[in-house]
Each structure stands twice: as C-alpha cells, then as structure tokens.
Amino acid sequence: MDLSGGVNPDTRRHLPSVDRLCREVARECPELSEWAVVAAARLVLRSAREEIELLVSRGADPVELKQLAETQWAVRVAAEAAKLMSPHPRKVINGTGVVLHTNLGRSPLAKGAAEAAAQVSVGYSDLELELETGRRGNRLTEVAAKICLLSGAEAATVVNNNAAAVLLALNTLASGREVVVSRGELVEIGGSFRIPAIMERAGVRLVEVGTTNRTHPRDYEQAIGPDTALLLKVHRSNFEQRGYVTEVELETLVEIGHAHDLPVVEDLGAGTLVDLTERGLPRGSHAPDRVRLGADLVCFSGDKLIGGPQAGIILGNESTIAALCQNPLARALRVDKMTIAALDWTLNAMLEGRAEQDIPILKMMFESSEQIEARAGRLYDQIESIATDRIQFAIVQDQVLVGGGSLPGLSFDSWGLTIRSSQRGLSVDRIARMLRVADTPVLARVRDGAVFIDLRTLAEEDLELVASAIKFAVR
C-alpha cells in the first residue's frame, strides 16, 4: 500500500482476496471447516472495506491506514471461523444468583426431562397415533390430562410460549371486538414486546380503563358496551406498584364479567401448578387457585416457575379450550415432540411429589442459605492458593431475585464469592470479561468494586469449572 503521498482513495484494492485468505487459514488451521473459513473471510473483508471507507470519509491520516494495512487478516479470519463453528447456544455457568435469567435461557431443564426430549427426538414416536386403535391421535391428550389432574381445570392445552397463549386466547374469543384491560396492566415484557402490540396482532381492539396506579370496579363496568368481547387481567411480571395504588382483584373481575355474560382471561405470566405458598410464593402465582376463582382462561409459562421447557399453558373450561384448539392459529403455535416429552416428564415429577427435589429451578429457589454458604466455602478452598496482596477473595452474604419476569420483589438469602483486584491492568471489568470468555463461560455481576459470583445458581458439579475460570481470569 503506497502511503507516501496523502490518502489513497483506492486503499481497498490492497486487501487480500478471499481465495488467498482461505488458503492461508487452511494451511495454518486445518481443523477449521472450509465453509466456516470462506464465510469468515467474506465477513472480515466486508468489515475491512467498511472500516476503510469510514477512515477515508473522515480524512484519516496515513498512519491509521498503515495500521489497517498491517492487520493480520488470516488471524482475524481464523478467529471468526472458529466462532462460526462453535455450537450455539453453548453451556454457560450462571453465577449471577438470578435463578430465572432470561438471557441465559430461563430455567434449566431437569436431566430427566432433557433425556426424555433426547430419547423421543432420535427416532419415531407415537406423537399423533393411538397405538391401540391404529388411528390418528392428538399430540396433547396426555400432557393436557396431567395438567388437569394437577390444576383441577376442566381442560387444558399447550402452545409454544405464554405470549402465544395470550395471542390465541384473544384471537379466538375476541377477534374484531373490544377487550377491556386496566392501564396499570399494559406491561412490556422482555425484548420490548408489549401487551397492546400483542392485542393488536390478535385482531382485537384495546379498551383501557382506570389510571396507571388506580383502577376500580366501576371503571370496568362503565367501559363494557355492546362490542365488548372479554375482560383481560395481566400480571405485572417485571415490576411492582406501591403506595397510592388500587387494582381490581380477579374474583371481583369475574363477578363483573359473568354479570355481563363476558369471559375473563388472566395472563398470569409465571404460574405454578403445585402450591408453594408455604415456601414464600404469593398465592396469586398458584394457577389452580386462579381457576377456582372463576377465570374462564388462565395462561402462564411452562419454562418459568414450572421449570419445564418453553411453553404456554392454558387452563379453562372444556368448551373454551375446544374453541382455542379449533382456531387455525393453534397449529401455527403448537409445540413439538421434544417439548411435549420434556413437559410430560416435568408434570410427572409434580404428580409424584418430586418437584422440589428433581426440578432444578425449584431446588435452587428453596435450597437453604446454610447449604449455599457451605458450597461457597468449597469454591473458596479451590482458589485460595492463588490469592495475593493484589487479588483477594472473600465469602459474603447476598440477596437474589427470582428474575425472568416472575414474582417481582421476591428475593432469597444467598452467599457469594467476591474477587477484588488492585493489580495494574486487571480491573474487575476485565476479570468479568475474562470469566465470560473462559473455556466454560461464567456469568458474574460487578458491583461495589468487586466481581461477585453467587452460589445459589451454581451446582456442585460446577465448582471445579468455576475455579478453573477464575484462575484463567486473574492469571
């Protein structure tokens, strides 16, 4: 690249070709697949051209362009190719203490549920076949029956997530008509998905009642008209309202709805099928109770407090559930055989009384603080030898939230390991980043000038991997 006289506007032609880069990477890194190397080379060169154009447009000096010209393109391509070949999603260790971490896949499946999904996926199954008669069957018959046994509901169905459950319910019962909902319940869930947007896609017209902080029974009464199709109640999954607030409880809303011959649908968000109120969970999270209070439909997630695979569970009476299942949208939103197998295993664990022992999310939530402190001590013992005057470890108490858009405000006592550094060039932000790029990535929090690894969300078998990651991060 000639940099002797000003900026060369045709700098891009000095970049290596895709073929040349691919040959060089193949020679130096034969373990990389050809498809990944070719794709990476094209990606890296496209990025380089854009970088050059940006430098030229802002009048870059020759030194900047020289640095770009001397880039080790093959090294960059090899790194990008290795990234493309990496499995996704990959295993990470959750050291945040947030048991339902949306970015980390929410609740982990029980090993038995994962094995059930794997077993049914590698061969044929009786997914939609009645073996006794040889006739076509319904893929959801068995899991729906078990959900009804746990909930006491007349009928149930399952779709691919809770947003789909709400979409299907609204579209089936209120398409082209009005749905009344409190302003204080028009929530936004993760990924910027908003209840009003879901309602619009369902083909219903939103009628807001009350104010942000206060909604009264009369607000619903006054909003009901000839075009009203149903009353909707939405759980505030991600936040709490405190202070001068009022909301209409489900039982009151049911009375209003039934007095006007209108169905009442509750989006519970995160619901349970087993009663965990003695464990500290609010009564409102127990889906069977919501059915008993008279809601015509109750929708909630299968991968939050249930601890199963991603799914949307809908409870209701037989005629309403039948109407949902006959909606053409039900096919578009249906679950696959692996989800059904994992959910079936999870439901069996609940029916057999094994939920708190065998479902990871429940086990993590209700493990005693003493057990977590002991586990923190065992992690500390594995890394104590690398502590120095500049790298210090300590075991401290913590409090963690459930997370995942579930039960805002509910927290658990916990214990964690802190890492503090006064070593030059090794900030806590760098340590946290190095933990994320370890062979098995470890997700931690940075707060109060320390890296914080909470032990509530770490299993015993994770400790050795976490210790290795810490040694890698502070080396």
C-alpha positions, 0 to 999 in steps of 0.5 A: 500500500503506497502511503507516501503521498496523502490518502489513497482513495483506492486503499481497498484494492490492497486487501487480500482476496478471499481465495488467498485468505482461505488458503492461508487459514487452511494451511495454518488451521486445518481443523477449521471447516472450509465453509466456516473459513470462506464465510469468515473471510467474506465477513472480515473483508466486508468489515475491512472495506467498511472500516476503510471507507469510514477512515477515508470519509473522515480524512484519516491520516496515513498512519491509521491506514498503515495500521489497517494495512498491517492487520493480520487478516488470516488471524482475524479470519481464523478467529471468526471461523472458529466462532462460526463453528462453535455450537450455539447456544453453548453451556454457560455457568450462571453465577449471577444468583438470578435463578430465572435469567432470561438471557441465559435461557430461563430455567434449566431443564431437569436431566430427566426431562432433557433425556426424555426430549433426547430419547423421543427426538432420535427416532419415531414416536407415537406423537399423533397415533393411538397405538391401540386403535391404529388411528390418528391421535392428538399430540396433547391428550396426555400432557393436557390430562396431567395438567388437569389432574394437577390444576383441577381445570376442566381442560387444558392445552399447550402452545409454544410460549405464554405470549402465544397463549395470550395471542390465541386466547384473544384471537379466538374469543375476541377477534374484531371486538373490544377487550377491556384491560386496566392501564396499570396492566399494559406491561412490556415484557422482555425484548420490548414486546408489549401487551397492546402490540400483542392485542393488536396482532390478535385482531382485537381492539384495546379498551383501557380503563382506570389510571396507571396506579388506580383502577376500580370496579366501576371503571370496568363496568362503565367501559363494557358496551355492546362490542365488548368481547372479554375482560383481560387481567395481566400480571405485572411480571417485571415490576411492582406498584406501591403506595397510592395504588388500587387494582381490581382483584380477579374474583371481583373481575369475574363477578363483573364479567359473568354479570355481563355474560363476558369471559375473563382471561388472566395472563398470569405470566409465571404460574405454578401448578403445585402450591408453594405458598408455604415456601414464600410464593404469593398465592396469586402465582398458584394457577389452580387457585386462579381457576377456582376463582372463576377465570374462564382462561388462565395462561402462564409459562411452562419454562418459568416457575414450572421449570419445564421447557418453553411453553404456554399453558392454558387452563379453562373450561372444556368448551373454551379450550375446544374453541382455542384448539379449533382456531387455525392459529393453534397449529401455527403455535403448537409445540413439538415432540421434544417439548411435549416429552420434556413437559410430560416428564416435568408434570410427572415429577409434580404428580409424584411429589418430586418437584422440589427435589428433581426440578432444578429451578425449584431446588435452587429457589428453596435450597437453604442459605446454610447449604449455599454458604457451605458450597461457597466455602468449597469454591473458596478452598479451590482458589485460595492458593492463588490469592495475593496482596493484589487479588483477594477473595472473600465469602459474603452474604447476598440477596437474589431475585427470582428474575425472568419476569416472575414474582417481582420483589421476591428475593432469597438469602444467598452467599457469594464469592467476591474477587477484588483486584488492585493489580495494574491492568486487571480491573474487575471489568476485565476479570468479568470479561475474562470469566465470560470468555473462559473455556466454560463461560461464567456469568458474574455481576460487578458491583461495589468494586468487586466481581461477585459470583453467587452460589445459589445458581451454581451446582456442585458439579460446577465448582471445579469449572468455576475455579478453573475460570477464575484462575484463567481470569486473574492469571 
